[in-house]
Amino acid sequence: MLNYFANAPLEPLSLYESIPTEMPREKKKNLGVILSIIGSLVALAACAMVLFTITRSITTYSPSTTPVIVQESPVIPGSTNQTVALATDTSVPFITQTATSTSGTQAGEIRINPQDQAEIIYIPAATFDMGLSNAQSNILASKWNTKPILLEQSQPQHSVSLGAFWIYRTEVSNDMYRQCVKAGRCIAPLQGNSATRSSYYDNENFSNYPVVYVSWQMSQMYCEWAGGSLPTEAQWEYAARGPDGYLYPWGNSSWSSALANVENSNIGDTSPVDAYSAGASSFGVLNMSGNVFEWVFDWYRKDYYKTNTNWSNPMGPENGDIYQGEQLKSIRGGSFYNPIGNSSVGIHDWERGNSSWYNVGFRCAVAYP
C-alpha cells in the first residue's frame, strides 16, 4: 500500500475545476484496493480489541491492597497444566450457617451425606493453634528438610476459634464426581488421565481414586451441589491436626509407607481415597497428608498469618497474591509427588485457582448431614 501511494501521479485539483461525476476505471480499481486493505486492517484491530477484552475479563482483578507476586508454583514446578477460567468468586462457605444441633454428637462420628453418599465426620467447635511454631518449624527443617519458604509462609502460629462442622472422610473420588457431572452441575475433569495412567477418570478400575485435573472453581461447584462448600483453610487444618496440633494426621512420629502416599513412597500416582487408615487424623479423616493436594476455600496471601486480626471462623483474605497474572488459592496436604517434609498438615501452601493438575483434588465440608 505504501508503494502505491509513492508511485501514484500527483494531480492536484484546482478550486476552479469541476469534480468529475465519474471516476476513471483505473483509479476506481486502485481505490478499491486501498479500501479493501483499510477494511482488513480495521477488522484485525477489532478482533484484537475483542480478544484483549475477553482476556482482561478473565485474569484482571481489583484487589483492595497490592498483592505480592510470587515466583514458583509449589505443585509441580516447571510443568505445564490445563486451566479453566475462574469466575468471579462470590461463593460463601457454609461457615456462615448454623450447624445442625450437636446434642449427643461425638467428635469423629460418621454419617452419610444423602446427596452423594459420602461419609462425613463430625468436627466439634474448638479453639486451636493454627500454623507452625518455631519449634515445629525447626523439627520439619532438621528432620525432613522442609523448604524454608514453606516454613516462613506458615508462621506465625496463631489461635483460631471454629464452630462445629462436618467434613468428608475422604477426598472426592472419580465415582462421586461423575454423579455431579451426570446431574449437569459439574463439568468433567480437563484431562481424563492421571500421572501414569492414560485412562483414569472414566476407568472403573479407578472409581475409588481421587478425582484430579479439577480447578478450584470446579471443586467448589461440586461441593455446592453436594450441599456444602470447600472447607476453609482453618477447618481443614483442624480436622487434619486435631486438638493436639500434630505435624501430621497420625501425630509427630516418623513417616512410614503405611501412613501416607508421598514422594518417599515411590508410587508415583494416586491411591484409593480410603487407603492408609493407619495415617488417619485423630478425628478419623483420611489422606490429609499425601495422595493429592486439596483445594480449600480461602484465597492465598503470603502475609495473611502476619496481618490478619480476626481469627474467629476465618474465611481467608479478600484476595490473593499474584502468580503468572492470576490470583492464588490455598491448597493443603502435599501429594504423592511431594516429599514428606513438604506434606505436613501445618503448611500453608498455594496454587493458581484456574489451574488443574494431576496431583490436586479436594474434599468438601457441610454444616449438617
N, C-alpha and C positions, 0 to 999 in steps of 0.2 A: 504493500500500500504506500509506503514511503517513496519507493521508486516511481510509482505512478505520479505522485504529486511533483516530484523533482523533474520529470520529463514532460509534464503537461504544458502546452503552449500558453503563454500569458496573453490574454486578450481582454484588457480592461474595457469595460463598457462605459461610454460617455454618458453623462447625466442627460444629454440631449438626445441620445439614441433610444429608439423604442426597443423594448424587450420582446424578442420573437415569441410567438404563441406556440410554436412547435420546435422542440429541440432536435438538432441533427441526430440521425440514428447512431453514429459512432459515439457521440457524447452521452446519449441515452445508455448505451451499453456500458461505458465507463462508470457512469453514475450508479448504475445497477450493481456493479461490482463493489463499489465503495459502500453503498447502503447495506449490501449483504454482509460485508466484513464487519461493519459497525454493529449490525444486528447480532452477529455471532458473539462479538465482544460483550455486548450488553447482556446477552443470555448467560454467558460464562460468569460475568460479575454477579448476576442474580443468583445463580446456583451456589457460588462461593459464599454469598451472604446467608443463604438458607442453611448451608452446612455449618457455618460459623454459629448461627443462632441455635441450631439443634445441639451442637457440641457444648455450647455455653450453658444451655438449659440443663444438661446432664451433669456437668462437672463443676459448675460455679456455685459457690456458697457465699453467704454473708455472715461470717461469724462475728460475735459481739466483741471478741478480742482477737489479736493476731495469733494464729496458731503457729506452732513450731513445725518446721519442715524436716522430717526425718529422712534417713538416708538408705536404710536397707530393710527389706522385708524379713521378718523372723521365721516365716513359714518354710519356704524353700528358696533361700537367697539365690538370685541369678536366674531362676527358672521363669518360663512363660506360663501364662494361665488364661483361662476363659473368664470373661467379665460380663456382667449384666448391669444395666443402668439401675442405680439406686434411687428410688423415688424419694420425694421429699419426706423426711422422717416425721410423720405426725402420729406414730404409734405411741401408746402409753402402756407401760407394763401393768399387769393386773394388780400390782402392789398398791394401787390407789383404791382398790376394792377392799371390802371387809371379808376376811376368810370365814369359811363355814365354822359354826360353833365347834370348839375343840374339846368340849366336855367329854372326858373319858378317852380321848385320843392320845395314843402314846407316841413318843418320838420313834421314828423308824417304822411306824405302822404302814402297811401296804394296802392300797385299794386299787381299783381299776377305773381308768378314765373311760366312760362309755363311748366317747366319740371315736377313739382309735384303738381302744382296748389296751392301752399302755398301762403298765404298772407304775403307780405313783407313790411316793414315800412322803410321809408327814414330817416336816421340819418345824419344831416349835419356835415360838418367839424367843429371842435371846439378844444379849449384848456380847460381842466378841471382838477380839483383836484382829483386824484385817491388815494384810501386808506383812512385810518381814521386819523383824527386829534386827539390830546389829549382830547379835549372837547367832541368829538363824542365818543371816547372810554369810557370816564367817564359816558356818558349817557347810553351806552349799558351795562356797568358793573353795574351801580347803579339801572337802571330801569328794565333791562331784564336779569340780571345775566349771561351775555355772558361770555363764558370761557376765562380766561386770556390769554391762549396760542393763541386763535384766534385773540384777540386784538393785541397781540405782533407781530404776523406774518403779520398783515395788516397795519403796520406802518413802516416808517413814511409816512405821506401824501406827495404827490409829484405832480407836474404839468406835464400833458401829453397832447401832441398835436396829433390829429387824422384827417385823411382825411375823406371825406364823404363815407358812405356805406349804404347798405340795410340789415336789419336783419329780421328774421322770427318773425311774430307777436306772434306765439305760439310755444310751444315745438313740435317736430316732433311726430306725432300720430302713433298708430299702423297701421292705414289705409295707411298713407303716406309711412311708412317704407315698408309695403308689396309691394308697387309698385316697389321699388328698388330691393327687393328680386325676384319678378316676372321677372324683367328685367335682372336678372342674375348678377347684380352689387353689391349686398349685400348678406350677409348670415343671416339667421333667428336668432332672439334672442336666447341666450344659454339656456334659460328656457322660457316656454310658460305661466307660472303663474305670478301673482303679489303677493303682500304681503299677501293678504287674499283670493284671488280668484284663484282657481285651474285652471280655464280656463280663459285666458285673451287675449293673443296676437292674437289668431285666432278666438276669440269670437266676433261676430258682435256687441254685446251689448257694447263692449269697443273699437270700432273702432276709436272713437274720444278721446281716452285717450292716455297719453304719452307712447311711446314705452320704455321699460326698459330691463334690462339684456343685454345691449349692451356695449361693451368696447369702449375705446377711438378710437381705430383703426376702429372698425365697424361704429362708428358715423362719423368719418372723411370720410370713404368710401361713406357713404350716401351723405354727403354734397358735395363731389366732383362730384358724379353722378348728383346732383341737380344743378351743375354749380357754386358752391362756395366752402366754407370750414367752419369748425368750426370758430366762431368768436374768435378773440384774446381776452385775458382777459381784455384789456383796452377797446376794442369795446363793449364787453358785459357789463362792468361796467357803461360806459357812457350811453348806451341805457337804463339801469336799473335806474340809479340815476338822469339822466337829468342834465341840466345846473345848477340847484340849489344844486346838490350834496347831495341829500337826503339819509338818512339811509335805507329807504325802498322805493319801487317804488312809493307808494302813498304819501310819504312825511315823516315827522318826528313825525307824530301823533301816538297815541296808536293803537295797533293792535285790530281788531275785527274779528269775524268769517266770515264777508262779504268780507274781504280783501285778505285772503290767506289761503291755506290749509297747516297748520303746525301742529306740535305735539299738540299744545294747542287746535286745532280744534277737537281732538278726533275722527277723521275719520279713521285713521289708514291705509289708502291706497290712491291711486291716484284719482284725479278728472279730468274731461274733460279739454282738453287743452285750450278751450275758456271760461272757468269758471272764476269767480272773476273779472269781468270787473271793479268793484269799486276799485280794487287794481292795476290797470294798471299803468305803468310808465307815466311820462309826455309826452312821445312820443306815448303812446298807446300800448306798448308792454306788453303782459300778462304773469302772473305766473312766474315772475322773482324772487320772494321770495316765497319759499314753493313749494308744489306739488312734484317736483323731482329736485335733484341736476342736474346741467348741465355741461357736459364736455365743456371746451374751448380749444383753440389751444395750449396754452403755456405749456411747462414743468413747474414744480413747484420747486422753491428753497426758503427755509425759509428766506434767507438773500437777496433775489433779490431786494426788495424795498430799502434796505440799501446800496447795492453795485452797482446797475446799474447806468449808467451815461447818456445814450441816451434814452430820453423819447419821441422821435418823431416817431409816429406809431410803438411802441414797439411790438415785437413778442415773448417776453419771453426769458428766459435764454437758453443757448446752450444745457443744460442737466438738469436732475432733481435730487433732493435728493433721497436717497435710503430708501425703506421700504420693509422688507422681501425679500431682494435680487432684487427688481425691482425699476426702476426709476419711479418718480411720475409725474403725470399730474395735472394741476389745474382744480378744479371744483368750481362752484359758485351757490349761491342762497338758500341753505338749501333745506329741503324737508318736506313731511308730517310726517316723523319720527323725525324731529329735532325741538326743541323749537324755538320760535320766536326770542329769543336773539341770537341764533346761525345762524339765517337765514337772517341777514342784507345783503343787496347787496353791502356793503362796505367791506365785509370779504373775505380775500384771503385764499382759502382752497385747499385741495389736496386729491387725491386718486391714487392708482396704475393704470397705463394706461392699464394693461392687465385685470383688474378686471371688473366684471359686477355685478350690484346689482339691487334689486327691487325698489330702490328709486333713481336711477341715469338714466337720459335721456340726451337730447341735443336739441339744435336748430341750425340753420345754418345762415350764413351771405353770401351775394353775392355782387359783385361790381356793378351789373346792373340787371334790371329785364328782 
